[in-house]
Amino acid sequence: MNLPALQDRQYRCILSSKKEGRSMASEAQARAVKKYDAVNTRQFHLKLNINTDSDILDKLDAVAKEEGGKQGYIKGLIRRDIEGAKESS
């Protein structure tokens, strides 16, 4: 199974935390999380320019402090857009 590099980095981070004495997750737990994520999740990466996208970055930084954070805010926008499209159809 070919997993995205980000998941591999997360897996290594969990393992390194364990080696450093922090009680994160066992190797079995890390493998289970990696397997679950590979089957049940997808990740998207946004590359934003600090000069031309500063308005977007400022807004994301502001919502990061609110409940739900950046991910919740973006998911909420997409869900409102989907609902709006259903209502106008």
C-alpha positions as CSV (number, residue, x, y, z in Angstrom):
1,M,0.0,0.0,0.0
2,N,1.5,3.3,-1.1
3,L,0.7,6.0,1.6
4,P,1.2,9.7,1.2
5,A,4.4,11.2,2.6
6,L,2.5,13.2,5.2
7,Q,1.1,10.1,6.8
8,D,4.5,8.5,6.9
9,R,5.8,11.7,8.6
10,Q,3.0,11.5,11.1
11,Y,3.7,7.9,11.8
12,R,7.4,8.6,12.3
13,C,6.5,11.5,14.6
14,I,4.4,9.2,16.8
15,L,7.3,6.7,17.0
16,S,10.0,9.3,17.7
17,S,7.8,10.8,20.5
18,K,7.6,7.4,22.0
19,K,11.4,7.0,21.8
20,E,11.9,10.4,23.5
21,G,10.0,9.2,26.5
22,R,6.8,11.0,25.7
23,S,3.8,8.6,26.1
24,M,2.1,9.2,22.8
25,A,1.2,5.8,21.3
26,S,2.8,2.4,21.0
27,E,4.1,1.1,17.6
28,A,0.9,-1.0,17.3
29,Q,-1.3,2.1,17.9
30,A,0.7,4.1,15.4
31,R,0.3,1.4,12.8
32,A,-3.4,1.2,13.5
33,V,-3.8,4.9,13.1
34,K,-1.8,4.8,9.8
35,K,-3.9,2.0,8.5
36,Y,-7.2,3.7,9.5
37,D,-6.1,7.0,7.9
38,A,-5.1,5.3,4.7
39,V,-8.6,3.8,4.3
40,N,-10.8,6.5,5.8
41,T,-9.2,9.9,5.3
42,R,-7.8,12.2,2.6
43,Q,-5.6,15.2,3.1
44,F,-5.3,18.3,1.1
45,H,-2.5,20.8,1.1
46,L,-2.9,24.5,0.4
47,K,0.1,26.6,-0.6
48,L,-0.7,30.3,0.0
49,N,1.4,33.2,-0.9
50,I,2.1,35.5,2.0
51,N,1.9,38.6,-0.3
52,T,-1.0,37.9,-2.6
53,D,-3.1,35.7,-0.2
54,S,-2.5,37.7,3.0
55,D,-6.3,38.3,3.4
56,I,-6.9,34.6,3.4
57,L,-4.1,33.9,5.8
58,D,-5.3,36.6,8.2
59,K,-8.8,35.1,8.2
60,L,-7.5,31.5,8.8
61,D,-5.2,32.8,11.6
62,A,-8.3,34.5,13.2
63,V,-10.5,31.4,13.0
64,A,-7.7,29.2,14.3
65,K,-8.5,30.6,17.7
66,E,-12.2,29.9,17.4
67,E,-14.0,26.6,18.1
68,G,-13.4,24.2,15.2
69,G,-10.4,26.0,14.0
70,K,-9.2,26.2,10.4
71,Q,-10.4,22.8,9.4
72,G,-13.9,23.4,10.9
73,Y,-14.2,26.8,9.3
74,I,-13.2,25.5,5.8
75,K,-15.5,22.4,6.1
76,G,-18.4,24.8,7.2
77,L,-17.9,27.0,4.2
78,I,-17.9,24.0,1.8
79,R,-21.0,22.5,3.5
80,R,-22.9,25.8,3.3
81,D,-21.9,26.0,-0.4
82,I,-23.2,22.5,-1.0
83,E,-26.5,23.3,0.8
84,G,-26.9,26.5,-1.2
85,A,-26.4,24.6,-4.5
86,K,-29.1,22.1,-3.4
87,E,-31.5,24.9,-2.6
88,S,-31.0,26.7,-5.9
89,S,-31.5,23.5,-7.9
